[in-house]
Amino acid sequence: MIVRVRVGTGPKLSSVTHEYHVAKQTRRLALATSMVMTPASLLAFALGSWRLAADLNWTDRFVIASGALSHWQVWIAIAFLLQVVASLLGRYSEDDRTR
């Protein structure tokens, strides 16, 4: 007995379809990153506020006593930059159809 199995070829994956899927994955990654950066921005702002309150003697000493990260201006700038980048990534992650 001879059994012949015929396997047909499926539709070819065009480069346009592949690029669409890659762009969709990139947009999902951008959205996930922006969602993580927003709480990180809030944390940096809280540390900047704590350092400013420590400078005004409203609280006890700040956890970082010396170095570049011991200044409240640095923490506020980091918080601002994180929020700007999170906003840009959020806009990028929007699908073209929602604009």
KEGU-437362 format. One record per residue: residue in one letter; x, y, z of N, C-alpha, C in turn. Coordinates in steps of 0.2 Angstrom, whole numbers, plus 5000, padded with zeros to 4 digits. Layout:
N
aXYZXYZXYZ
...
***
This chain:
99
m500449945000500050005000500550065000
i500350114996500750174995500250234997
v500550265002500150325004500450385002
r500150434999500450494997500050555001
v500450595004500250655007500450715003
r499950745001500050814998499950865003
v500550905003500550965007500451025002
g499951065003499951124999500251185002
t500451234998500851285001500251335003
g500351365009499951415011500051485008
p499751535010499851605008500551625010
k500851665005501551685007501451745011
l501951755016501951815020502251865017
s501851915015502151975012502552015017
s503052055014503452105018502952155021
v502452175018501952225021501652195027
t501452135027501152105033501652095039
h502252075037502752065042502952135045
e502952185041503152255044502552275048
y501952265047501352275051501452245058
h501652185058501652145064502252175068
v502752185065503352215069503152285072
a502852325068502652395070502152385076
k501752335076501252325081501552305087
q502052265087502452235093502852295096
t503152335091503552395094503052445097
r502452455095501952505098501752475105
r501652405105501552375112502052385117
l502652375115503252385119503352455121
a503152505117503152575118502652595124
l502052565123501552575128501752545134
a501952485135502152455141502752495144
t503252525140503752565143503452625146
s503052655142502752725145502352715151
m502052655152501652635158502052625164
v502752605163503152595168503552665170
m503652705165503952765166503552815170
t502952815170502452865173502552855181
p502552795184502652785191503352805193
a503852785188504552805190504652885190
s504252915186504252995186503953015193
l503452985195503153005202503652985207
l503952935207504452915212505052965212
a505352985206505853035206505553105209
f504953125207504653185210504653185217
a504453125220504353115227505053125231
l505553095228506253105230506553175230
g506353205225506553275224506153325229
s505553305230505153345236505453325243
w505653265244505953245250506653285251
r507053285246507653325246507553395248
l507053425244506853495245506653505252
a506253465255505953475262506553465267
a507053415265507653415270508053475270
d508153505264508453565264508153625268
l507453625268507153675272507053655279
n507353595281507253575288506553555290
w506153535285505553515287505453435288
t505953395286506053325287506753315290
d506853255291507553225293507953225287
r508553205288509053205282508853165277
f509053175271508953145265509353075264
v509153025261509452965261510152965257
i510253005252510853015248511153085251
a511753075254512053135257512453175252
s512753145248513253175243513253145236
g513453185232513553165225512953205221
a512953185214512453215210511753205211
l511553145214510853135216510653165223
s511153205226510953225232510653295232
h510453325226510153385224509453375222
w509053415225508353415223508153435216
q508553475213508453495206508553435201
v509053395203509253335198508653295198
w508353275204507753235205507153265201
i507053325202506453355198506553355191
a507153365188507353365181507253295179
i507453245182507353175180506653155180
a506253185185505553165185505153205179
f505353265177505153295171505353255165
l505953235164506153205158505853135157
l505753105163505353035162504653045160
q504353095163503653105161503553125153
v504053165151504053195144504153125139
v504653085141504753025137504152975137
a503852975143503252925144502752955139
s502653025139502053045135502253035128
l502853045126503053035119502952965117
l503152915121503052845120502252825119
g501852855124501152845124500852875117
r501052925115500852955108501052905102
y501652885103501952835097501552775097
s501352745103501052685104500252685101
e499952745100499352745098499352725091
d498752685089498752655082498552715078
d498752715071498552765066497852775065
r497452725067496752725066496352765071
t496752775077496452815082496552885082
r496952905077497152975077496653015072
***
